[in-house]
Amino acid sequence: MSKKKNSPLTSDKLSLVNWFNVCLFCLIGGIAWNLENMYFNTFLYNEIYATATKEAVLGAMEPSTAVSRMVALSAVTAVVTTFIMGTFSDRMKNRKVFISIGYILWGGITATFGFITKENIASLTGLSDAAQILTCTVWAVIVMDMIMTFMGSTSNDSAFNAWVTDITTPSSRPKVETAFTVVGFVAMGIVMGAGTVTQTGMVSYKLFFGVLGLLVAVAGVIGLFTLKEPAHIVKEEKKTSYWADLFYGFKPSVIKENSTLYLILAAMSLFNCAFQVFFPYLIVYLQYVVLESPANKELLSTSLPAVIIVGVIAVAVLGAGIVGLMKVASKKKLRAFVPAVGALIVGLLILSTSNNLFVLLAGIAPTVIGYLVLTIQFSASIRDFTPPEKTGLFQGIRMIFFVLIPMVVGPAIGDFACRSAGATYTQENIVAGEVVVTELAVPDAKMFLYSAVVSALVFIPLFLLRKRNIDKKED
């Protein structure tokens, strides 16, 4: 049989320009999403709730509930947007415009968050009751988050994800997903570094949101000059209506024809549900529980070298575990899933036992190993089984499993775990020359136990997948 000549569709090697765009938009998109997922939550705690009186907090909603609602409504916005704009971009066959212009607007909206304050809301609405002002301010943050999510989902979830699927093959996707994960962690590190400085009060949230928002907008401008549509993607006259395309992924015949894809999506949904149980509350947990613990403060002041050594060991174990599982996964994806889920559960169980720094470091390694390997392999498998000619049409379906279900169910479970634990943090602030005492409900290590239970459910779809050859798409 003659060897088929490589085309832009079948070539396993990405050009340098494509690699540049993959890394750039993954990095900047990761910065924007991590900013939203991690620091809008701390913004609510540190800027909106922290200077509110006890009476105002009691008259509004608990901060953990506000976080849960913000994450859930953002998820709904993301999915609806991806359905509408993913289908639209598929019909237009012009991902570049959606990515570039979307990133520019995404960054501009992100930069405005620092201007949301109780004082500005009171001035705009004319309210004088503290509880009503707090409630309106919280909802202003939630609504602005939804607007930001619309732009992020249009440019990143819909167009950029479809573009990546367009330019990759089953052979190159694990490499691209690995790059996504590594670059994603770099993005998280950048945001956490800047966020830590902001949380200490050295930099204002207005500057924090403004600078990172500018970075997102600049990436969009760069994309106008560097992004190219794949040669094999051509515009063609659609024989089906926009609405038919919009609901394409819900057709029973489509689900049956792509049953393996939907089963993988179900497994990834459960995995992301488990992650979202604790992730929206993680930075708040570290700030108000871990770092405020008297035992940890003493540990950092007297045994810092020991903490550093344990941290280095955890990083070494993390690196070795990822390399080992990825080697297994490079041959057969399914073989890596079970040990990765096991590592995730073990790590979460360790984290659930205590907020001690040593316990935290011991639990991080297996948790992150499981998270990274599962993210890479699930994402690659989903791209493998997405029909190439229907890439944009499946982005909305992907978002239901990847975002909507996890970000509605997960934070709700986390909110229940936090409130049932009854952990609180009391602080005093000087507001307008007066001492304001605020008691906030804060996250508890118990949320990791709930996450471990949800993680165990991932074994169910994995069991159903074991009889299917999900590695059938090879070079």
Disulfide bonds with the S-S distance in Angstrom:
none
